[in-house]
Every structure is written in structure tokens, then in C-alpha cells.
Amino acid sequence: MQKTLIAGPAWVGDMVMAQSLYKTLRLRNSNVVIDVLAPAWSGPILKRMPEVRRHIEMPIGHGEFGLMARYRLGKRLRLEAYDQAIIIPRSWKAALTPFFAGIPKRSGYKGEMRYGLINDIRPLDKSVLTQTVQRYVALGLEPDAGLPPQQIPLPELAIDAQNQQRLLAEFDLNLGKPVVAFMPAAEYGPAKRWPPEYFAELAQKLLANGKQVWLFGSAKDQPICQQIMTVAGQGVVDLSGKTKLEDAVDLIALTEQVVTNDSGLMHIAAATGRKIVAIYGSSSPAYTPPLTDKAKVVYLGLECSPCFERVCPLGHTRCLRGIGVEEVFGLCQR
């Protein structure tokens, strides 16, 4: 048995994509035990990944240093006697706990002066490893393995059928008409969000075509979802801010199709096997595509794209406003 500790990423979409690494490790060694050190919010997602034995909660908030807390956690983890640590984040502080845990092999990419903290340092050639998921999977291979990885196992989140039935009853939902899920927000910023009025117009077209629309998002996304619901009217159900992350997984799995910005929920939808229409603005589908063969991507690829900015630096957001409702509706129909 080999015991591996993964220092996981800090974003929902990245955590879903990291499952490709966990699956790679299991494919290479069926006896590997994988524990993931990650923020508290990621626990429900990790529980839906059968490759992961245990979630170890990082007791420090995103961006906090917390040297003593990292030391104490590392000291406790020495009892686990891990054989290897894989540190996904490229920050200096992310490598501290595995170092304090005395894990003999600590793998990660060259980052913020991490020499010594990481003793299996990998160069990151972004021209070869062009996708986030490739970079994750490569850390699970030998240093001399050919890159980019030829085999990328796709994320697959387990679904809780009993919880699905509970949620349908709790929110008085029905599946009498096919459901299209909208994820109209994106935590990163407005430069990744297709305009709410476009989502509202698309909802009207889908409703007229015999569908129902469910809106997903966090409590911070409620103003956007309320705007869509107000314009689109009856037949739209606003679930934003009302579900836990694991509940969103189970409800999304009940939908026929998803229309989404490039967001964490997009990656969750992909990992539940949904058909997806994914809309990209300031980010690039070449870098973080939905990891499924059931996705259609809408991306204009303007001369100013991708800028990867939170807010359009030119003030026009043409990369999103130039994507018409009719085009997206047509992809939904096909």
C-alpha cells in the first residue's frame, strides 16, 4: 500500500479537475491510498470522489499564512506515515504542511522559492502543459514521462439518489418537463459572465419550447438570478443560495442540459455527465475546458481574448456581448 497526501487547490472547478489526478494515481497503483488536504468547503465534493479516502481540512483561510497552524497540522500528519505528497498549488506556504509532516517524497512544480520544501521539483512548461488538468495529471506521473499526458481520465462525481428525492420534495420540484440548468454567475468576476438579460431571453425561448429552467449559484449570485427570473417569468426556479454544494451536484444531475459560464459549477455539471453549452469570455476553453465529450463551447476568440481579467479592461465585454441568444438557443436545440 502506498499512502499519498494531495495538497489540493482552492477553487471549486480546480478541485473537480483534480479528480483526474486522483484517478490517474489509482490507475497506476490500485493499492494507493489518497488523502486530500484542502479547505473545509471542498469536503462534500471530495466525498463524491471514490478515489479519495479522506478529506483533511486545512484550518487556515485562503490567503492566510498561519505558520504555526501549518506546523501543528504537519506534526499530527506524521502519524500517517505518507510515502508521497503532491502539492498542486505553486505557493510557498502550500508546501509547508507536507514538509512539516516529514513526507519523504514531496512533488510539485517550481514555484515561490520552494527548494527544500519540495524535493521532487518539476519544471512547468506552459507551452507543453497548456491545460490545467494536464498539469495536475502530470504530477502523478514519473518526472521522465512523456508530456503532455496522453491519458486524461475524466472527473466523475458520485450521485446520491436518496438526496435527490429529498431535494425534489423540499423545493417542490418536478421533472414533468425537461429541465435546463443555468449557471449565470462566475465567482471570478463579470468578465466571465454572459449578460443576465441574455440568459433571461434564452430562458423565455426554452420555456416556449416546453422546457423548465432551474437557476444555480451561491447566495452572492441571487441578484443575477432574481433579474433573470423576473424577466423570464413562470417556469423558472431560482435555487441560488438555497442549496449546499453537494445538493447542487445532485440536482444538476437531474437536468437534461446545462447552459453555463466558465465556472466551478460548469465543471461540476461536466462531472455529472450533463450535456453542456459553455460560454467563455475573458478565459479560454483551451486552458480550462469542460472535461466531457458532451460539451459545446461558445467562444469568440477576439483579438483581446483571452485577457483573464476579472473586469473587462476595455470596458465593452464584447467577448460575451457578441455571443447572441439565438446562437446559444440553437446549440441547445441541437
C-alpha beads as a LAMMPS data file, in Angstrom:
LAMMPS data file: protein, C-alpha beads

334 atoms
333 bonds

1 atom types
1 bond types

-500.0 500.0 xlo xhi
-500.0 500.0 ylo yhi
-500.0 500.0 zlo zhi

Masses

1 110.0

Atoms # bond

1 1 1 0.000 0.000 0.000
2 1 1 1.242 3.478 -0.882
3 1 1 -0.091 6.463 1.031
4 1 1 -0.268 9.776 -0.795
5 1 1 -1.244 13.189 0.533
6 1 1 -2.501 15.713 -2.019
7 1 1 -2.385 19.415 -1.189
8 1 1 -5.462 20.401 -3.147
9 1 1 -6.458 23.561 -4.998
10 1 1 -8.601 26.350 -3.569
11 1 1 -11.331 26.718 -6.228
12 1 1 -14.370 24.519 -6.928
13 1 1 -13.619 23.959 -10.600
14 1 1 -9.977 23.178 -9.888
15 1 1 -10.947 20.663 -7.220
16 1 1 -13.212 18.869 -9.688
17 1 1 -10.463 18.843 -12.329
18 1 1 -8.034 17.468 -9.722
19 1 1 -10.058 14.249 -9.691
20 1 1 -8.297 13.414 -12.955
21 1 1 -5.058 13.283 -10.940
22 1 1 -6.621 11.089 -8.258
23 1 1 -7.942 8.708 -10.917
24 1 1 -4.533 8.628 -12.594
25 1 1 -2.864 7.620 -9.332
26 1 1 -5.388 4.813 -8.830
27 1 1 -4.976 3.573 -12.397
28 1 1 -1.211 3.377 -11.910
29 1 1 -1.479 1.712 -8.498
30 1 1 -4.764 0.198 -7.348
31 1 1 -3.424 -0.020 -3.778
32 1 1 -2.699 3.676 -3.390
33 1 1 -4.468 5.483 -0.532
34 1 1 -5.250 9.130 -1.299
35 1 1 -5.978 11.787 1.303
36 1 1 -6.595 15.389 0.245
37 1 1 -5.577 18.413 2.303
38 1 1 -7.980 21.166 1.281
39 1 1 -10.309 23.925 2.556
40 1 1 -13.424 22.989 4.507
41 1 1 -15.830 23.762 1.635
42 1 1 -14.276 21.017 -0.504
43 1 1 -15.256 18.176 1.829
44 1 1 -18.660 17.468 0.222
45 1 1 -17.090 17.380 -3.256
46 1 1 -14.281 15.076 -2.175
47 1 1 -16.824 12.703 -0.627
48 1 1 -18.248 12.257 -4.124
49 1 1 -14.866 11.041 -5.417
50 1 1 -14.438 7.309 -4.705
51 1 1 -10.675 7.583 -5.237
52 1 1 -10.277 9.748 -2.111
53 1 1 -10.120 8.051 1.286
54 1 1 -10.261 11.141 3.461
55 1 1 -10.538 14.915 3.371
56 1 1 -8.162 16.650 5.769
57 1 1 -9.397 20.148 6.444
58 1 1 -6.884 22.945 6.091
59 1 1 -7.572 25.058 9.217
60 1 1 -6.419 28.275 7.554
61 1 1 -8.406 30.568 5.288
62 1 1 -7.449 31.302 1.689
63 1 1 -4.575 33.790 1.585
64 1 1 -3.686 33.369 5.275
65 1 1 -0.153 32.401 6.272
66 1 1 -0.727 30.673 9.625
67 1 1 2.749 29.208 10.066
68 1 1 2.105 27.644 13.491
69 1 1 -1.212 26.140 12.387
70 1 1 0.514 24.571 9.386
71 1 1 3.284 23.268 11.634
72 1 1 0.863 21.723 14.142
73 1 1 -1.135 20.075 11.362
74 1 1 2.027 18.721 9.762
75 1 1 3.201 17.316 13.073
76 1 1 -0.123 15.477 13.522
77 1 1 0.084 14.090 9.991
78 1 1 3.468 12.472 10.727
79 1 1 1.499 9.630 12.332
80 1 1 0.004 8.801 8.925
81 1 1 3.458 7.936 7.520
82 1 1 2.688 9.092 3.991
83 1 1 5.028 7.917 1.252
84 1 1 4.492 10.901 -1.029
85 1 1 2.919 14.336 -1.088
86 1 1 1.771 16.046 -4.274
87 1 1 1.430 19.794 -3.853
88 1 1 -0.887 21.233 -6.503
89 1 1 -0.724 24.967 -5.568
90 1 1 2.508 26.662 -6.586
91 1 1 2.753 28.868 -3.492
92 1 1 5.482 28.569 -0.861
93 1 1 3.051 28.181 2.027
94 1 1 1.197 25.282 0.343
95 1 1 4.364 23.184 0.643
96 1 1 4.866 23.804 4.371
97 1 1 2.480 21.248 5.895
98 1 1 3.773 18.278 3.823
99 1 1 7.323 19.344 4.777
100 1 1 6.427 19.546 8.476
101 1 1 4.738 16.126 8.141
102 1 1 8.104 14.622 7.214
103 1 1 6.825 13.073 3.997
104 1 1 9.904 11.688 2.213
105 1 1 8.885 12.477 -1.375
106 1 1 7.263 15.870 -1.953
107 1 1 6.348 16.576 -5.573
108 1 1 5.308 19.867 -7.107
109 1 1 6.104 22.472 -9.706
110 1 1 8.842 25.026 -9.333
111 1 1 7.225 27.968 -7.565
112 1 1 7.940 30.592 -4.912
113 1 1 11.456 29.526 -3.845
114 1 1 10.285 26.127 -2.622
115 1 1 13.680 24.407 -2.811
116 1 1 13.983 22.068 0.163
117 1 1 10.280 22.189 0.918
118 1 1 9.763 20.255 -2.318
119 1 1 12.391 17.651 -3.160
120 1 1 10.800 16.394 -6.392
121 1 1 10.638 19.716 -8.226
122 1 1 9.113 19.649 -11.695
123 1 1 9.591 22.395 -14.292
124 1 1 6.310 23.752 -15.620
125 1 1 6.446 24.290 -19.371
126 1 1 3.171 26.058 -20.075
127 1 1 3.697 25.694 -23.821
128 1 1 3.553 21.896 -23.398
129 1 1 1.110 21.580 -20.499
130 1 1 -1.424 24.019 -21.891
131 1 1 -4.390 22.853 -19.812
132 1 1 -4.868 22.966 -16.061
133 1 1 -5.919 19.318 -15.958
134 1 1 -2.760 18.274 -17.837
135 1 1 -0.642 19.995 -15.198
136 1 1 -2.458 18.168 -12.422
137 1 1 -2.209 14.738 -14.058
138 1 1 1.480 15.212 -14.916
139 1 1 2.288 15.483 -11.195
140 1 1 1.018 11.906 -10.796
141 1 1 3.450 10.579 -13.413
142 1 1 7.172 9.958 -13.256
143 1 1 9.379 13.004 -13.977
144 1 1 10.640 11.412 -17.197
145 1 1 7.168 10.551 -18.521
146 1 1 6.339 11.959 -21.922
147 1 1 4.322 15.171 -21.773
148 1 1 1.606 16.201 -22.206
149 1 1 -0.116 13.164 -20.642
150 1 1 -1.796 11.017 -23.280
151 1 1 -4.432 9.632 -20.917
152 1 1 -6.642 12.092 -19.036
153 1 1 -9.353 10.250 -17.074
154 1 1 -12.421 12.474 -16.853
155 1 1 -13.886 13.566 -13.499
156 1 1 -16.983 11.647 -12.391
157 1 1 -18.826 12.701 -9.252
158 1 1 -20.968 10.134 -7.454
159 1 1 -24.688 10.968 -7.198
160 1 1 -26.866 10.430 -4.121
161 1 1 -30.292 9.288 -5.381
162 1 1 -31.834 9.481 -1.926
163 1 1 -30.724 13.077 -1.533
164 1 1 -32.148 13.854 -4.964
165 1 1 -35.589 12.712 -3.868
166 1 1 -35.326 14.728 -0.660
167 1 1 -34.420 17.866 -2.605
168 1 1 -37.228 17.423 -5.125
169 1 1 -39.696 17.301 -2.235
170 1 1 -38.073 20.139 -0.266
171 1 1 -38.135 22.596 -3.186
172 1 1 -41.368 21.275 -4.702
173 1 1 -39.609 20.477 -7.962
174 1 1 -40.981 18.231 -10.660
175 1 1 -39.482 16.518 -13.663
176 1 1 -42.639 16.614 -15.754
177 1 1 -40.873 18.827 -18.277
178 1 1 -37.216 18.571 -19.309
179 1 1 -35.007 20.773 -17.142
180 1 1 -32.322 23.127 -18.433
181 1 1 -29.936 24.356 -15.742
182 1 1 -28.464 27.852 -15.913
183 1 1 -25.245 28.823 -14.116
184 1 1 -25.347 32.570 -14.885
185 1 1 -22.633 33.691 -12.473
186 1 1 -18.900 33.152 -12.113
187 1 1 -17.030 33.746 -8.862
188 1 1 -14.026 35.167 -10.696
189 1 1 -15.770 38.299 -11.957
190 1 1 -18.088 39.943 -14.528
191 1 1 -15.677 39.401 -17.433
192 1 1 -16.660 35.717 -17.297
193 1 1 -20.438 36.298 -17.123
194 1 1 -22.733 36.238 -20.150
195 1 1 -25.176 39.156 -19.606
196 1 1 -28.153 38.309 -17.349
197 1 1 -30.575 39.797 -19.887
198 1 1 -29.279 37.285 -22.448
199 1 1 -29.889 34.441 -20.022
200 1 1 -33.412 35.793 -19.425
201 1 1 -34.185 35.906 -23.150
202 1 1 -32.799 32.392 -23.584
203 1 1 -34.991 31.198 -20.705
204 1 1 -38.077 32.625 -22.436
205 1 1 -37.231 30.732 -25.623
206 1 1 -36.664 27.479 -23.750
207 1 1 -39.890 27.862 -21.770
208 1 1 -41.812 28.414 -25.011
209 1 1 -40.187 25.241 -26.293
210 1 1 -41.591 23.107 -23.482
211 1 1 -38.667 23.231 -21.054
212 1 1 -38.301 24.442 -17.487
213 1 1 -35.274 26.334 -16.194
214 1 1 -33.502 25.955 -12.855
215 1 1 -31.017 28.635 -11.754
216 1 1 -27.965 27.615 -9.730
217 1 1 -25.470 29.730 -7.817
218 1 1 -24.351 30.905 -4.409
219 1 1 -26.042 33.478 -2.185
220 1 1 -23.864 36.146 -3.839
221 1 1 -25.411 35.229 -7.190
222 1 1 -29.002 35.842 -6.089
223 1 1 -29.286 39.358 -7.621
224 1 1 -28.309 37.987 -11.048
225 1 1 -30.674 35.018 -10.731
226 1 1 -33.510 37.229 -9.496
227 1 1 -33.065 39.501 -12.501
228 1 1 -33.354 36.521 -14.859
229 1 1 -36.360 35.110 -13.039
230 1 1 -38.170 38.461 -13.003
231 1 1 -37.832 38.899 -16.762
232 1 1 -38.387 35.277 -17.803
233 1 1 -41.367 34.652 -15.517
234 1 1 -43.177 31.446 -14.630
235 1 1 -41.332 28.237 -15.308
236 1 1 -38.031 29.458 -13.880
237 1 1 -36.952 28.167 -10.462
238 1 1 -34.309 30.121 -8.567
239 1 1 -32.194 27.779 -6.426
240 1 1 -29.313 30.200 -5.899
241 1 1 -28.174 30.418 -2.295
242 1 1 -30.626 27.687 -1.257
243 1 1 -28.533 24.570 -1.771
244 1 1 -25.344 23.179 -0.331
245 1 1 -22.609 22.276 -2.799
246 1 1 -23.424 18.566 -2.616
247 1 1 -27.105 19.369 -3.175
248 1 1 -26.234 21.292 -6.325
249 1 1 -24.360 18.222 -7.577
250 1 1 -27.413 16.023 -7.129
251 1 1 -29.889 18.493 -8.623
252 1 1 -27.706 19.301 -11.631
253 1 1 -27.527 15.556 -12.308
254 1 1 -31.318 15.565 -12.771
255 1 1 -31.254 18.140 -15.564
256 1 1 -31.302 17.451 -19.273
257 1 1 -28.900 20.196 -20.238
258 1 1 -26.776 22.999 -18.799
259 1 1 -26.030 26.495 -20.069
260 1 1 -23.159 27.952 -18.121
261 1 1 -20.331 30.418 -17.904
262 1 1 -16.810 29.136 -17.272
263 1 1 -17.230 28.475 -13.558
264 1 1 -16.899 25.876 -10.838
265 1 1 -20.469 24.752 -11.437
266 1 1 -19.608 24.181 -15.105
267 1 1 -17.007 21.626 -14.031
268 1 1 -19.483 20.034 -11.621
269 1 1 -22.016 19.735 -14.452
270 1 1 -19.384 18.106 -16.661
271 1 1 -18.534 15.628 -13.899
272 1 1 -22.202 14.620 -13.614
273 1 1 -22.405 13.747 -17.313
274 1 1 -24.714 16.569 -18.378
275 1 1 -24.921 17.976 -21.891
276 1 1 -23.348 21.427 -21.674
277 1 1 -23.309 24.674 -23.604
278 1 1 -20.317 26.508 -22.110
279 1 1 -19.862 30.245 -22.730
280 1 1 -16.369 31.724 -22.473
281 1 1 -15.419 35.393 -22.248
282 1 1 -12.197 36.552 -20.591
283 1 1 -10.963 32.989 -20.051
284 1 1 -10.051 30.356 -22.608
285 1 1 -11.531 26.924 -23.360
286 1 1 -8.027 25.876 -24.395
287 1 1 -6.921 26.297 -20.767
288 1 1 -9.887 25.111 -18.677
289 1 1 -12.320 23.272 -20.962
290 1 1 -15.300 21.364 -19.576
291 1 1 -13.931 17.850 -19.136
292 1 1 -16.601 15.922 -21.001
293 1 1 -17.363 14.823 -24.527
294 1 1 -20.889 16.218 -24.146
295 1 1 -19.974 19.913 -24.249
296 1 1 -20.433 22.562 -26.903
297 1 1 -18.209 25.602 -26.350
298 1 1 -19.075 29.154 -27.441
299 1 1 -16.013 31.395 -27.647
300 1 1 -15.436 34.325 -29.972
301 1 1 -11.653 34.406 -29.670
302 1 1 -11.379 38.169 -30.214
303 1 1 -8.035 39.883 -30.648
304 1 1 -8.231 40.952 -26.994
305 1 1 -9.084 37.440 -25.789
306 1 1 -8.298 35.759 -23.522
307 1 1 -7.301 38.519 -21.116
308 1 1 -8.047 36.505 -17.942
309 1 1 -9.147 39.721 -16.223
310 1 1 -11.977 39.873 -13.697
311 1 1 -13.389 43.029 -15.303
312 1 1 -13.051 43.894 -18.994
313 1 1 -10.043 46.257 -19.210
314 1 1 -11.524 47.844 -22.362
315 1 1 -14.955 48.377 -20.806
316 1 1 -17.046 46.733 -23.548
317 1 1 -17.033 42.976 -22.770
318 1 1 -17.585 42.272 -26.476
319 1 1 -16.251 38.756 -25.946
320 1 1 -19.535 37.981 -24.167
321 1 1 -21.984 40.531 -25.548
322 1 1 -21.099 39.388 -29.049
323 1 1 -22.456 35.902 -28.345
324 1 1 -26.102 36.038 -29.391
325 1 1 -29.062 34.380 -27.736
326 1 1 -30.121 32.742 -30.993
327 1 1 -26.736 31.052 -31.324
328 1 1 -26.888 29.599 -27.826
329 1 1 -30.533 28.601 -28.265
330 1 1 -29.608 26.806 -31.489
331 1 1 -26.922 24.831 -29.689
332 1 1 -29.429 23.888 -27.005
333 1 1 -31.782 22.602 -29.694
334 1 1 -29.089 20.512 -31.322

Bonds

1 1 1 2
2 1 2 3
3 1 3 4
4 1 4 5
5 1 5 6
6 1 6 7
7 1 7 8
8 1 8 9
9 1 9 10
10 1 10 11
11 1 11 12
12 1 12 13
13 1 13 14
14 1 14 15
15 1 15 16
16 1 16 17
17 1 17 18
18 1 18 19
19 1 19 20
20 1 20 21
21 1 21 22
22 1 22 23
23 1 23 24
24 1 24 25
25 1 25 26
26 1 26 27
27 1 27 28
28 1 28 29
29 1 29 30
30 1 30 31
31 1 31 32
32 1 32 33
33 1 33 34
34 1 34 35
35 1 35 36
36 1 36 37
37 1 37 38
38 1 38 39
39 1 39 40
40 1 40 41
41 1 41 42
42 1 42 43
43 1 43 44
44 1 44 45
45 1 45 46
46 1 46 47
47 1 47 48
48 1 48 49
49 1 49 50
50 1 50 51
51 1 51 52
52 1 52 53
53 1 53 54
54 1 54 55
55 1 55 56
56 1 56 57
57 1 57 58
58 1 58 59
59 1 59 60
60 1 60 61
61 1 61 62
62 1 62 63
63 1 63 64
64 1 64 65
65 1 65 66
66 1 66 67
67 1 67 68
68 1 68 69
69 1 69 70
70 1 70 71
71 1 71 72
72 1 72 73
73 1 73 74
74 1 74 75
75 1 75 76
76 1 76 77
77 1 77 78
78 1 78 79
79 1 79 80
80 1 80 81
81 1 81 82
82 1 82 83
83 1 83 84
84 1 84 85
85 1 85 86
86 1 86 87
87 1 87 88
88 1 88 89
89 1 89 90
90 1 90 91
91 1 91 92
92 1 92 93
93 1 93 94
94 1 94 95
95 1 95 96
96 1 96 97
97 1 97 98
98 1 98 99
99 1 99 100
100 1 100 101
101 1 101 102
102 1 102 103
103 1 103 104
104 1 104 105
105 1 105 106
106 1 106 107
107 1 107 108
108 1 108 109
109 1 109 110
110 1 110 111
111 1 111 112
112 1 112 113
113 1 113 114
114 1 114 115
115 1 115 116
116 1 116 117
117 1 117 118
118 1 118 119
119 1 119 120
120 1 120 121
121 1 121 122
122 1 122 123
123 1 123 124
124 1 124 125
125 1 125 126
126 1 126 127
127 1 127 128
128 1 128 129
129 1 129 130
130 1 130 131
131 1 131 132
132 1 132 133
133 1 133 134
134 1 134 135
135 1 135 136
136 1 136 137
137 1 137 138
138 1 138 139
139 1 139 140
140 1 140 141
141 1 141 142
142 1 142 143
143 1 143 144
144 1 144 145
145 1 145 146
146 1 146 147
147 1 147 148
148 1 148 149
149 1 149 150
150 1 150 151
151 1 151 152
152 1 152 153
153 1 153 154
154 1 154 155
155 1 155 156
156 1 156 157
157 1 157 158
158 1 158 159
159 1 159 160
160 1 160 161
161 1 161 162
162 1 162 163
163 1 163 164
164 1 164 165
165 1 165 166
166 1 166 167
167 1 167 168
168 1 168 169
169 1 169 170
170 1 170 171
171 1 171 172
172 1 172 173
173 1 173 174
174 1 174 175
175 1 175 176
176 1 176 177
177 1 177 178
178 1 178 179
179 1 179 180
180 1 180 181
181 1 181 182
182 1 182 183
183 1 183 184
184 1 184 185
185 1 185 186
186 1 186 187
187 1 187 188
188 1 188 189
189 1 189 190
190 1 190 191
191 1 191 192
192 1 192 193
193 1 193 194
194 1 194 195
195 1 195 196
196 1 196 197
197 1 197 198
198 1 198 199
199 1 199 200
200 1 200 201
201 1 201 202
202 1 202 203
203 1 203 204
204 1 204 205
205 1 205 206
206 1 206 207
207 1 207 208
208 1 208 209
209 1 209 210
210 1 210 211
211 1 211 212
212 1 212 213
213 1 213 214
214 1 214 215
215 1 215 216
216 1 216 217
217 1 217 218
218 1 218 219
219 1 219 220
220 1 220 221
221 1 221 222
222 1 222 223
223 1 223 224
224 1 224 225
225 1 225 226
226 1 226 227
227 1 227 228
228 1 228 229
229 1 229 230
230 1 230 231
231 1 231 232
232 1 232 233
233 1 233 234
234 1 234 235
235 1 235 236
236 1 236 237
237 1 237 238
238 1 238 239
239 1 239 240
240 1 240 241
241 1 241 242
242 1 242 243
243 1 243 244
244 1 244 245
245 1 245 246
246 1 246 247
247 1 247 248
248 1 248 249
249 1 249 250
250 1 250 251
251 1 251 252
252 1 252 253
253 1 253 254
254 1 254 255
255 1 255 256
256 1 256 257
257 1 257 258
258 1 258 259
259 1 259 260
260 1 260 261
261 1 261 262
262 1 262 263
263 1 263 264
264 1 264 265
265 1 265 266
266 1 266 267
267 1 267 268
268 1 268 269
269 1 269 270
270 1 270 271
271 1 271 272
272 1 272 273
273 1 273 274
274 1 274 275
275 1 275 276
276 1 276 277
277 1 277 278
278 1 278 279
279 1 279 280
280 1 280 281
281 1 281 282
282 1 282 283
283 1 283 284
284 1 284 285
285 1 285 286
286 1 286 287
287 1 287 288
288 1 288 289
289 1 289 290
290 1 290 291
291 1 291 292
292 1 292 293
293 1 293 294
294 1 294 295
295 1 295 296
296 1 296 297
297 1 297 298
298 1 298 299
299 1 299 300
300 1 300 301
301 1 301 302
302 1 302 303
303 1 303 304
304 1 304 305
305 1 305 306
306 1 306 307
307 1 307 308
308 1 308 309
309 1 309 310
310 1 310 311
311 1 311 312
312 1 312 313
313 1 313 314
314 1 314 315
315 1 315 316
316 1 316 317
317 1 317 318
318 1 318 319
319 1 319 320
320 1 320 321
321 1 321 322
322 1 322 323
323 1 323 324
324 1 324 325
325 1 325 326
326 1 326 327
327 1 327 328
328 1 328 329
329 1 329 330
330 1 330 331
331 1 331 332
332 1 332 333
333 1 333 334
